[in-house]
Amino acid sequence: MTGRRTLDFGGDIGAFAEQKYRAVLESGRPLYGVGSSSQMSAVVSWERLILPVERTDGAAVIVCYSVPHVRKAEILDGLMDASMDGIVVMEPVVGSGQTVVDFRYLMVNRRAGVMLARDPDTLVGGLAGEVFPEAAARIPVYRRIMEDGKPRQFELETRLDNEERVFRLSAVRAGDKLVVTLSDITELRRMMDRLEQQQTELQYVNDTLQEQGANLVSLIETTEQARADALDAERFVADLMEAVPIPIFHWKLDGSLNRCNRHYAAIYGSSPADMHGKRPEDLLPSPVAGFLREQNARLLSGQDTHQTYEGSVDTAIDGRRNFVVHRALMRDPTGQPTGIAGAMLDVTDEHVLRGELELLATTDPLTGLLNRRAFMRRLEEERSRYLPLRPGRLDHPDRHRSFQAGQRRLGP
């Protein structure tokens, strides 16, 4: 530096120094300041005292006194101690053939010692491959970093104090040294594993829900098809009931009318809609309604599987008509009773014809009096009223009771 001029430094630094030096000479007063420069290798900032003095020959000169203010070593030591990550500085160990065979620990901060469960002072001077055998596999990686200068990051799994630990290592070349920072990511790895497990479980749940959704869509489609089929079947039954030219009915288990066709409603001078919900007491005389309740009880109890009886009804249009009634118990697919259905056949014309035939068979066509056959039958009936009954006769008590039972089953 001896013999060089201030302006030889050039740039802002040289101009700033010259300005301050002139100000000190002109004012005759000393100047104190703190400076910094990124170009200094060991010192970050320094203190400088600029003093104006006179030589013995009277010439004005400047004396500059500079001392380091902040050294880089101090910052590095503070960084090493305060870092939450482990920091290790290593130098390469060269073997035969100038090949890097291992790395020696030069600096190990306190956090690295805690993470590695070692005293940092015991690690300094040791070889990485000897202190941690699992680190020997990383030697080729460290060697490439020293050769190409490209930083690298990787994970190291090890077992410390009988516990599996995972570290993330970031290695970078610093001059002819290798700096490795360690971050303990064991909890992070466990959290990631749990998240992956949860993700797997969520994916399974999602797949299950999608499968259930597809099944639900299929079920809905099947249900819709079944509903459409049921509606078609119901329309078919309704159309069939209206198409059949005989009275058809269906009673609920509670005794109310569930459905009937127009022919059945016409007997009572009503419509199928108005007949819905009617009870036997609303349509029939009390004795006939009681008879119908008894017949319902026999079907529901299983005494009868089906019923057929004949009776007469006063219709709203054609007056008194004779019907043969067929009834049966309806069941659902599980076998449970759902109601009683039946149909009525109008046999009025057959009754009239039967009466006419009976009249022709028992009377003389010319006189209208009973013929011989009818006279003999009537005579036998009158005689039996006074003579002891004999088996085999029409008026035998068994036949009489059977006839009476048949009469009791007459009704609508």
C-alpha positions as CSV (number, residue, x, y, z in Angstrom):
1,M,0.0,0.0,0.0
2,T,3.1,2.3,0.6
3,G,3.3,5.1,-2.1
4,R,-0.2,4.5,-3.4
5,R,-2.7,7.4,-3.7
6,T,-6.2,7.4,-2.3
7,L,-7.7,7.9,-5.7
8,D,-5.9,4.7,-6.8
9,F,-8.6,2.7,-5.1
10,G,-11.2,4.2,-7.5
11,G,-15.0,4.2,-7.1
12,D,-17.0,5.4,-4.3
13,I,-14.6,4.1,-1.6
14,G,-11.7,6.2,-2.9
15,A,-13.8,9.3,-3.4
16,F,-15.3,9.0,0.1
17,A,-11.9,8.5,1.7
18,E,-10.4,11.6,-0.1
19,Q,-13.4,13.7,0.9
20,K,-13.0,12.8,4.6
21,Y,-9.3,13.2,4.6
22,R,-9.5,16.8,3.1
23,A,-12.3,17.7,5.7
24,V,-10.0,16.6,8.6
25,L,-7.1,18.7,7.2
26,E,-9.2,21.8,6.7
27,S,-10.9,21.6,10.0
28,G,-7.9,20.4,12.0
29,R,-10.3,18.2,14.0
30,P,-10.1,14.3,14.3
31,L,-12.9,12.2,12.8
32,Y,-14.2,8.9,14.1
33,G,-16.2,6.4,12.0
34,V,-17.2,2.8,11.5
35,G,-16.8,1.2,8.1
36,S,-17.7,-2.1,6.5
37,S,-16.8,-3.9,3.3
38,S,-17.7,-7.2,1.8
39,Q,-14.3,-7.4,0.3
40,M,-12.6,-8.1,3.6
41,S,-11.8,-11.7,4.2
42,A,-11.7,-11.8,8.0
43,V,-13.3,-8.5,9.2
44,V,-16.9,-7.5,8.6
45,S,-16.6,-3.9,10.0
46,W,-13.9,-1.8,11.7
47,E,-13.4,1.4,13.7
48,R,-11.3,4.2,12.2
49,L,-9.8,7.3,13.9
50,I,-8.5,9.9,11.5
51,L,-6.1,12.4,13.2
52,P,-4.6,15.6,11.6
53,V,-1.0,16.1,12.8
54,E,2.1,18.1,11.9
55,R,5.5,16.6,11.2
56,T,8.6,18.1,12.7
57,D,9.2,20.0,9.5
58,G,5.7,21.6,9.8
59,A,4.1,19.5,7.0
60,A,0.4,18.5,7.6
61,V,-0.1,14.7,7.6
62,I,-2.9,12.4,8.5
63,V,-2.6,9.4,10.8
64,C,-5.3,6.8,10.5
65,Y,-5.8,4.3,13.3
66,S,-8.0,1.3,12.5
67,V,-9.1,-1.7,14.6
68,P,-11.5,-4.5,13.7
69,H,-15.0,-3.8,15.0
70,V,-16.8,-7.1,14.0
71,R,-14.8,-10.1,12.9
72,K,-16.3,-12.8,10.6
73,A,-15.1,-15.4,13.1
74,E,-17.3,-13.9,15.8
75,I,-20.4,-14.0,13.5
76,L,-19.6,-17.5,12.5
77,D,-19.3,-18.6,16.1
78,G,-22.6,-16.9,17.0
79,L,-24.3,-18.5,14.0
80,M,-23.0,-22.0,14.9
81,D,-24.2,-21.7,18.5
82,A,-27.6,-20.1,17.7
83,S,-28.6,-22.2,14.7
84,M,-31.6,-24.5,15.2
85,D,-30.0,-26.8,12.6
86,G,-26.9,-28.9,13.0
87,I,-23.9,-27.5,11.2
88,V,-20.8,-29.6,10.4
89,V,-17.7,-28.3,8.6
90,M,-15.5,-31.1,7.1
91,E,-12.3,-31.2,5.1
92,P,-11.6,-33.9,2.6
93,V,-9.1,-36.6,3.4
94,V,-7.0,-37.5,0.4
95,G,-5.6,-41.0,0.0
96,S,-3.3,-42.6,-2.5
97,G,-3.8,-41.4,-6.0
98,Q,-5.1,-38.0,-4.8
99,T,-8.5,-39.5,-4.3
100,V,-10.8,-38.3,-1.5
101,V,-11.4,-41.3,0.7
102,D,-13.1,-39.7,3.7
103,F,-13.9,-36.4,5.4
104,R,-12.7,-35.1,8.7
105,Y,-14.8,-33.1,11.1
106,L,-13.4,-29.6,11.7
107,M,-16.3,-27.8,13.3
108,V,-19.5,-29.2,14.9
109,N,-22.0,-26.9,16.5
110,R,-23.9,-27.6,19.6
111,R,-27.2,-28.4,17.8
112,A,-25.5,-31.1,15.6
113,G,-24.1,-32.7,18.8
114,V,-27.6,-32.9,20.3
115,M,-29.1,-34.3,17.1
116,L,-26.3,-36.9,16.8
117,A,-26.4,-37.6,20.5
118,R,-22.6,-36.9,20.7
119,D,-20.4,-34.4,22.4
120,P,-19.3,-31.9,19.6
121,D,-15.7,-31.8,21.0
122,T,-15.4,-35.6,20.6
123,L,-16.4,-35.4,17.0
124,V,-13.9,-32.8,15.9
125,G,-10.9,-34.5,14.3
126,G,-12.8,-37.7,13.7
127,L,-13.5,-39.3,10.3
128,A,-17.1,-39.3,9.1
129,G,-16.9,-42.9,7.9
130,E,-15.6,-44.1,11.2
131,V,-17.8,-42.1,13.5
132,F,-21.0,-42.9,11.6
133,P,-20.6,-46.1,9.5
134,E,-23.9,-45.4,7.8
135,A,-22.4,-42.2,6.5
136,A,-19.7,-44.1,4.6
137,A,-22.3,-44.5,1.7
138,R,-22.4,-40.7,1.4
139,I,-18.7,-40.3,0.8
140,P,-19.1,-40.6,-3.0
141,V,-21.8,-37.9,-2.9
142,Y,-19.6,-35.6,-0.8
143,R,-16.7,-36.2,-3.3
144,R,-18.9,-35.2,-6.3
145,I,-19.9,-32.0,-4.4
146,M,-16.3,-31.1,-3.9
147,E,-15.6,-31.8,-7.6
148,D,-18.4,-30.0,-9.3
149,G,-19.4,-27.5,-6.6
150,K,-23.1,-28.3,-6.9
151,P,-25.0,-28.5,-3.6
152,R,-27.0,-31.6,-2.9
153,Q,-29.7,-32.6,-0.5
154,F,-30.6,-36.1,0.7
155,E,-32.0,-37.9,3.7
156,L,-30.3,-40.2,6.2
157,E,-32.0,-42.7,8.4
158,T,-30.2,-43.8,11.5
159,R,-30.8,-45.2,15.0
160,L,-29.9,-43.1,18.0
161,D,-30.6,-44.0,21.6
162,N,-32.7,-47.0,20.4
163,E,-34.9,-44.7,18.3
164,E,-35.3,-44.4,14.6
165,R,-34.3,-40.9,13.4
166,V,-34.5,-39.3,10.0
167,F,-32.2,-36.4,9.0
168,R,-32.3,-34.1,6.0
169,L,-28.7,-33.2,5.0
170,S,-27.8,-30.3,2.8
171,A,-24.2,-30.3,1.7
172,V,-22.4,-27.4,-0.1
173,R,-18.8,-26.7,-0.9
174,A,-17.2,-23.7,0.8
175,G,-13.7,-23.2,-0.6
176,D,-11.8,-26.3,0.1
177,K,-14.2,-27.3,2.9
178,L,-17.5,-29.1,2.9
179,V,-20.4,-27.6,5.0
180,V,-23.3,-29.9,5.9
181,T,-26.4,-28.8,7.7
182,L,-28.6,-31.3,9.4
183,S,-32.4,-31.0,10.0
184,D,-34.2,-33.5,12.2
185,I,-37.3,-34.4,10.1
186,T,-38.3,-37.5,12.1
187,E,-41.6,-36.0,13.3
188,L,-42.1,-34.5,9.8
189,R,-41.6,-38.0,8.3
190,R,-44.0,-39.5,10.8
191,M,-46.5,-36.9,10.0
192,M,-46.1,-37.5,6.3
193,D,-46.5,-41.3,6.9
194,R,-49.7,-40.6,8.9
195,L,-50.9,-38.3,6.1
196,E,-50.1,-40.9,3.5
197,Q,-51.9,-43.5,5.6
198,Q,-54.9,-41.1,6.0
199,Q,-54.7,-40.4,2.3
200,T,-54.8,-44.1,1.6
201,E,-57.7,-44.5,4.0
202,L,-59.5,-41.6,2.4
203,Q,-58.9,-43.0,-1.0
204,Y,-60.3,-46.3,0.2
205,V,-63.3,-44.4,1.6
206,N,-63.6,-42.4,-1.6
207,D,-63.5,-45.6,-3.7
208,T,-66.0,-47.2,-1.4
209,L,-68.3,-44.2,-1.6
210,Q,-68.0,-44.2,-5.4
211,E,-68.8,-47.9,-5.5
212,Q,-71.7,-47.3,-3.2
213,G,-72.7,-44.4,-5.3
214,A,-72.7,-46.5,-8.4
215,N,-74.6,-49.2,-6.6
216,L,-77.1,-46.5,-5.4
217,V,-77.5,-45.3,-8.9
218,S,-78.1,-48.9,-10.1
219,L,-80.5,-49.4,-7.2
220,I,-82.3,-46.2,-8.1
221,E,-82.5,-47.3,-11.7
222,T,-83.8,-50.7,-10.5
223,T,-86.2,-49.0,-8.1
224,E,-87.5,-46.7,-10.9
225,Q,-87.9,-49.6,-13.2
226,A,-89.7,-51.6,-10.5
227,R,-91.9,-48.5,-9.8
228,A,-92.6,-48.2,-13.5
229,D,-93.4,-52.0,-13.7
230,A,-95.6,-51.6,-10.6
231,L,-97.5,-48.7,-12.2
232,D,-97.9,-50.7,-15.4
233,A,-99.2,-53.6,-13.4
234,E,-101.5,-51.4,-11.5
235,R,-102.8,-49.8,-14.7
236,F,-103.2,-53.3,-16.2
237,V,-105.2,-54.4,-13.1
238,A,-107.3,-51.3,-13.3
239,D,-107.9,-51.7,-17.0
240,L,-108.6,-55.4,-16.5
241,M,-111.1,-54.7,-13.8
242,E,-113.0,-52.2,-16.0
243,A,-112.8,-54.5,-19.0
244,V,-114.3,-57.5,-17.3
245,P,-118.1,-57.2,-17.5
246,I,-118.8,-58.5,-13.9
247,P,-118.7,-56.7,-10.5
248,I,-115.1,-57.0,-9.0
249,F,-114.1,-55.8,-5.5
250,H,-111.2,-55.7,-3.1
251,W,-111.7,-55.2,0.7
252,K,-108.9,-54.1,3.1
253,L,-108.1,-56.0,6.2
254,D,-109.8,-53.3,8.3
255,G,-113.1,-54.0,6.5
256,S,-113.1,-50.9,4.2
257,L,-113.5,-51.1,0.5
258,N,-110.1,-50.6,-1.2
259,R,-111.0,-50.8,-4.9
260,C,-113.9,-51.9,-7.1
261,N,-114.8,-51.6,-10.8
262,R,-117.7,-49.6,-12.3
263,H,-119.9,-52.7,-12.5
264,Y,-119.7,-53.3,-8.7
265,A,-120.3,-49.6,-8.0
266,A,-123.3,-49.5,-10.4
267,I,-125.0,-52.1,-8.1
268,Y,-125.2,-49.4,-5.4
269,G,-125.8,-46.5,-7.9
270,S,-122.3,-45.0,-7.3
271,S,-118.9,-44.6,-8.9
272,P,-115.7,-46.5,-8.0
273,A,-114.2,-43.3,-6.5
274,D,-117.1,-42.7,-4.2
275,M,-117.1,-46.3,-3.2
276,H,-113.6,-46.1,-1.9
277,G,-113.4,-46.5,1.9
278,K,-117.0,-47.7,2.3
279,R,-117.8,-50.4,4.8
280,P,-120.3,-53.2,4.6
281,E,-122.6,-51.3,7.0
282,D,-122.7,-48.4,4.6
283,L,-123.9,-50.6,1.7
284,L,-125.8,-53.5,3.0
285,P,-128.5,-54.3,5.5
286,S,-127.3,-55.1,9.0
287,P,-127.9,-58.9,8.8
288,V,-126.1,-59.1,5.5
289,A,-123.3,-56.9,6.8
290,G,-122.9,-59.2,9.8
291,F,-122.9,-62.3,7.6
292,L,-120.1,-60.6,5.5
293,R,-118.0,-59.9,8.6
294,E,-118.3,-63.6,9.7
295,Q,-117.1,-64.7,6.2
296,N,-114.2,-62.3,6.4
297,A,-113.2,-63.8,9.8
298,R,-113.3,-67.3,8.4
299,L,-110.9,-66.3,5.6
300,L,-108.5,-64.4,7.9
301,S,-108.4,-67.3,10.4
302,G,-107.6,-69.8,7.7
303,Q,-110.9,-71.7,8.1
304,D,-111.7,-71.1,4.5
305,T,-109.2,-70.7,1.6
306,H,-111.9,-69.4,-0.7
307,Q,-115.7,-68.9,-0.5
308,T,-118.6,-69.2,-2.9
309,Y,-122.2,-68.4,-1.9
310,E,-125.4,-67.1,-3.6
311,G,-127.7,-64.3,-2.6
312,S,-129.9,-61.5,-3.7
313,V,-129.2,-57.8,-3.7
314,D,-131.5,-54.8,-4.3
315,T,-129.6,-53.0,-7.1
316,A,-130.0,-49.3,-7.8
317,I,-130.8,-49.9,-11.5
318,D,-132.3,-53.4,-12.2
319,G,-134.0,-53.9,-8.9
320,R,-133.5,-57.2,-7.0
321,R,-130.9,-59.4,-8.7
322,N,-129.4,-62.7,-7.8
323,F,-125.6,-63.2,-7.6
324,V,-123.1,-66.0,-7.0
325,V,-120.2,-64.5,-5.1
326,H,-116.6,-65.8,-5.2
327,R,-114.1,-64.5,-2.6
328,A,-110.5,-65.3,-1.6
329,L,-107.8,-64.0,0.7
330,M,-105.0,-62.0,-1.0
331,R,-101.4,-62.3,0.3
332,D,-98.1,-60.4,-0.3
333,P,-94.9,-62.2,-1.4
334,T,-94.1,-62.9,2.3
335,G,-97.4,-64.7,2.8
336,Q,-99.0,-62.0,4.9
337,P,-102.7,-61.2,4.2
338,T,-103.3,-58.0,2.4
339,G,-107.1,-58.1,1.8
340,I,-110.0,-60.0,0.4
341,A,-110.8,-59.9,-3.3
342,G,-113.8,-61.3,-5.2
343,A,-116.2,-61.2,-8.1
344,M,-120.0,-61.5,-8.4
345,L,-121.8,-63.4,-11.2
346,D,-125.3,-62.3,-12.0
347,V,-127.5,-65.4,-12.1
348,T,-130.9,-63.7,-12.1
349,D,-131.8,-64.9,-15.6
350,E,-130.8,-68.5,-14.6
351,H,-133.1,-68.2,-11.5
352,V,-136.0,-67.0,-13.7
353,L,-135.4,-69.8,-16.2
354,R,-135.1,-72.3,-13.4
355,G,-138.5,-71.2,-12.0
356,E,-140.1,-71.5,-15.4
357,L,-138.7,-75.0,-15.9
358,E,-139.9,-76.0,-12.4
359,L,-143.3,-74.6,-13.2
360,L,-143.4,-76.6,-16.4
361,A,-142.2,-79.7,-14.6
362,T,-144.8,-79.5,-11.8
363,T,-148.0,-78.1,-13.4
364,D,-150.4,-79.2,-16.1
365,P,-150.0,-76.9,-19.1
366,L,-153.8,-76.9,-19.8
367,T,-155.3,-76.5,-16.3
368,G,-152.3,-74.9,-14.5
369,L,-152.8,-77.4,-11.7
370,L,-150.1,-79.6,-10.1
371,N,-149.4,-82.6,-12.2
372,R,-149.3,-86.1,-10.8
373,R,-145.5,-86.0,-10.0
374,A,-145.9,-82.7,-8.1
375,F,-149.0,-84.0,-6.4
376,M,-147.3,-87.2,-5.1
377,R,-144.3,-85.2,-3.8
378,R,-146.6,-82.7,-2.0
379,L,-148.6,-85.7,-0.6
380,E,-145.4,-87.3,0.6
381,E,-144.4,-84.0,2.3
382,E,-147.7,-83.7,4.1
383,R,-147.7,-87.4,5.1
384,S,-144.2,-87.0,6.6
385,R,-145.5,-84.4,8.9
386,Y,-147.6,-87.0,10.7
387,L,-145.5,-90.2,10.3
388,P,-142.2,-91.0,12.1
389,L,-139.2,-89.8,10.1
390,R,-137.2,-92.5,8.3
391,P,-133.5,-92.3,7.1
392,G,-133.0,-91.5,3.5
393,R,-136.1,-89.3,3.2
394,L,-135.9,-85.7,2.0
395,D,-137.1,-84.6,5.4
396,H,-134.4,-86.6,7.3
397,P,-133.0,-84.3,10.1
398,D,-129.4,-84.4,8.6
399,R,-130.6,-83.2,5.2
400,H,-132.8,-80.7,6.9
401,R,-129.8,-79.2,8.8
402,S,-127.7,-79.2,5.6
403,F,-130.5,-77.4,3.8
404,Q,-130.7,-74.8,6.6
405,A,-126.9,-74.4,6.6
406,G,-127.0,-73.7,2.9
407,Q,-129.7,-71.2,3.4
408,R,-127.6,-69.3,6.0
409,R,-124.8,-68.9,3.5
410,L,-127.1,-67.1,1.1
411,G,-126.3,-63.4,1.0
412,P,-124.5,-60.8,-1.2
